[in-house]
Amino acid sequence: MTTNVVCMTTSASLPAESAAPTSGGSVTDDLVAANRRYAAGFKDPGMDARPVLRVAVVACMDARLDLHKALGLELGDCHTIRNAGGVVTDDTIRSLTISQRALGTRSVILIHHTGCGLESLTEDFRHELEDEVGQRPAWAVEAFRDVDQDVRQSMQRVRTNPFLPHRDDVRGFVFDVHTGLLREIDPAS
């Protein structure tokens, strides 16, 4: 088994009090105000929607993963597809298919991470939701116990999907939230 380690960074933890809105309004109000400040100095970069590096990154939505900084990416370099767990679901395949067929990507990088919340859930979560709201979600939780095996499963889902024409450059990693390092997962293990 080959193990490659890549150095990454993660955003710093903020004190709990910094999570409160600063404007006296909601967090969304603060974000909209931040956007106005951003837009005041915004210059249209004149970019195309096609990613320069022709790569799509599928990753967990965990707030500790600052993918652009961690991978040394700039605006316009990649497509980023995020969901709970970074698992390859039907919607992920939909996005990857559009990314490849309409916008020219050729490579796929999958990034799961240590300490993922999906490791502590089960499909019972759907049943609990059904009990609470009277309707079971149509989607699967996609919970897992072994992050390495889940990365392998996600790689296999991409590599065998007939809608994706570019399946030869698919690599999977686990991001360590304590060290910032990526650990590559051997698809054959």
N, C-alpha and C positions, 0 to 999 in steps of 0.2 A: 504494500500500500504506500503510495506517495502522499506526503503531507507538505503542502506549501503554506507558508505563513506570510501574510502581507500586513504591514503596519498600517493602522487606521486611527483616526481620532473620533471622539464622540463629544457631543455638546455637554457642557458642564451642568451639573444639577443646580437649580435655582432654589433659594430659600423659599419656604412655603408662603411667606408673606408676599413674595413677589408675584404670586399667582393671582392676587386680588386685583381687580380693575383699578387703574390709577386715576381715571377721569371722573369717578363717581358714578359712571354708567356701567355697562356690561363689558365683559372681555371683548365681545364683538365690536362694541363701540371703540375700544382702544385699538383694535386691529384695523378698523376702518380709518381711524385717525392716522395710524402709522402708514397706511397706504397712501393717504393724501400727502404726507411728507415725502414718501418714496416717489410718488408721481410728479411732485414739484420739480424734482431733478432728473426725471426719467428721460432718457434719449432712446428712441427706437433703434434697436441694434440691427434692424434690417435683415433679420435671420429668416430662414426658411423653417418650416415645421419638421423637416427631416433632420435627425440628429447627426451631427458632424462625425461622430465616431461609429455610427451605424450599429449601436448597441442598445439593447433594452435591459434595464435592471428591474428585477422583480424582488421586492423586499417586504419585510414586515412593516406595519405602520407604527411600531414602537417609537415613542418620542425620543428615545436615547440614540437612535440611529440618524446621524447627519450624513446622509449618503454622499452628497456632493463633496463635502470636505473630506469624508473618510476615503473616498476613491479618487480624490484629486480632480474632480470634474468641474467644468465651467458651464455656465448657461449655454444651452444649445448642443451640448455634447451627447446627451442620451435621452431616451424615454425612460421615465420612472413609473413603475406600476406598483402600488402598495396596497396591502390588505392585511387583515389580522393573520399573523403567522407567516405571511409571505408565501402562502401555499398556492399552487397552480390549480385554480378553479376554472369553471367554464367562462367566467367573466375575464379572468386573466388570459385565457386562450383567445378570447375575443379581442382583447387589447393587443396581444402579441401578433395576432393575425393581421390586424390593421397596421400595426407598427412595421411588420415585415412586408406585407403585400402592397400597401399604399404609400409607405413612408421610408422604405429602403433599409431597415435594420437587417443585420445578418448574424449578430451574436446575441446570446442571452446569458445574463448572469443572475443567479438566484442567491439571495442572501436571507438566511434565517439567523437566529441569534440565541445566545445563552439566556436562561431565565425568562423564556417566553411564557406569556400568560396562557397560551393554548396548551401548555404542558399540564396545567392544573384544572382544565375543563374536560368534560366528557360530552358525549352526544345527549346526555340527560339534560343539558342546558336547554335544548330545544323543547323537551317535555315540560320543563319548568316554565318556559315562556308560554307554552300552550295552556298550562294550568292557570297562569296569571292573566293572559289576555283572551283566552278562548279560541286561539288559532295557532297551529304549529307552523313555524317558518318553513318555507319550501327549500331553504338552503341548509347544507350540512355545516356543522361547527368546524369540522376538519381538525379536531383536537388530536394531539399526538403525545407519546411518552418519550420517544427517542428522536431528538432533533436531527441527528445524522441520517437516520433512516427516512425521516420526512423530507429532507433535502433530496435524498436519492429518489424517493417517490415523485417529487416535483420535477426532477430532471427527466425521469422516465416519461412523465406525462407530456413534457415538451417534446422529447425526442421521438415519441410515437404518434404525435398528433398530425393527422393528414392535412389539416388546414395550414400548417406551418411549413413553408418550403425550405427554410434554412434551419436545420436541426443538428448540424454537425459541430457547431461551436456553442455548446451549452455547458456551462460550468456552475457548480454549486458550492456555497461557502456557509460557514457558521461564524458570525461576528461575536466576539467575546466582549460583553458589555463592560467588563472590568479592565481589560487591557487594551481594547480598541483594535485587536488583531483579527484578521480573517484567517480561518482555517479551511483549506480546501477539502471537499469531500470526494472521495474516490467513488465513482458511480457503481463500480463492480463489487465493492466490499459487502 
